Amino acid sequence: MRKFSLSFLTILIIICALTLAPLPGCLQQSASSPTLGESRWTPAAVTQTRVRVESWGDVPNAGLHLPAVSPDGKWIAYLQLRTGRAVSVDSPPPGDAIAAVSLCVRPTKAAAGGREVCESAAAAPAAWSPDSKRIVFVACDPAGRCDLAIHEPATGRTQRLSLPLRRIMMPAIAPSGDRLAIVAADETADRLRLYVVPLDSPDSLTVCPADESVIGQFQPQWTADGRILFVTTRLDEAWLAQWKPGDPPRLLYRINVPSSPRAVGQAFAGLARPLSPDDRRFAYYDASMDRIVLVDLSDGKRTEMPTRTRAGCWLGPQRFATATDEELTLYDCSNGNLALLMRGPWLPRWAGGDGELVLCTRGTAPDMFGVVQMIVMPTK
């Protein structure tokens, strides 16, 4: 397993959230993973359910962040270390920690085409637009200046947006596709704040209001009606909050996440998207219990996953696929049932209609992720 030990500020810049061993950025080689092009139906542990598994090839495992699949399931973005480069513990940020990394995009099915390198010196996590036509990420130049980069996989074009901000991270594209939410610090303060950036006028920034008790605002997630859910930290506590640009932000519910930026990143490292498709529930990892917690946004009710788990994604508005190094399970929010789906180190990264999942698993080499399609079908 390749291990990276980075300074705190470097972690902030590249959003290196996978410091929760054994949460995989670091899955090891396995002979049991399906081979490329192989498709097989297997009875699942869930009663009256069977599973089809097909390998879609490998992508590099840089040990820094899990791959991100586009909302339509057709593209996968991942980080790759440049040949002969390594992340240096002692290099000042952005330094080698950024210069050594490239963001790459390829079709999820390896047979559909080769990979594209969007940009070198790229930071994760990257965020897809709702229509899957663009992916936005943070890119840095050799002088250390970091900008937003917007890449179109279908055309290969990349646009860079220069902003009057420092330490840009955690971009999220609005459902309308015309605005970004980002986390950044301005030129005069070190506090990380939430900003909204219009793509047609990137200098017209709107900052989320915050009083002096707020240490930082993190992890923005857009809802379908234009609200932004985010995590706000105050002294030794963290809250799930809501903001609609033009209105004051509002605290919703206390969540059990430490207040440091690094800890907030860890709480979401294994989640493909915290919000359920109907915007009703919000997922995060609670390190004190070593399991994922679901918060019902209508009443604040907390649901703790019955088993320890650090990675997962929503499979529709009611079902949540959870994973460990040993098994994949399916939790039903409507009745509280947890069903074992498949054994093995599956990492859900995307879910679509008709029970389709895209997951990462062990690749054909220790420094590779296997990309796998899984379809869950009832037998009746």
Secondary structure by P-SEA (a helix, b strand, c coil): cbbbbbcaaaaaaaccccccccccccccccccccccccccccccccccbbbbbbbcbbbbccccccccccccccbbbbccccccccccccccccccccccbbbbbcccccccbbbbbccccccccccccccccbbbbbbbccccbbbbbbbbccccbbbbbbccccccccccccccccbbbbbbccccccbbbbbbbccccccccccccccccccccccccccccbbbbbbbbcccccccccccccbbbbbcccccccccaaaaaaacccccccccccccbbbbbbccccbbbbbcccccccccccccccccccccccbbbbbcccbbbbbbccccccccccccccccccccccbbbbbbcccccccbbbbbbbbbbbcc
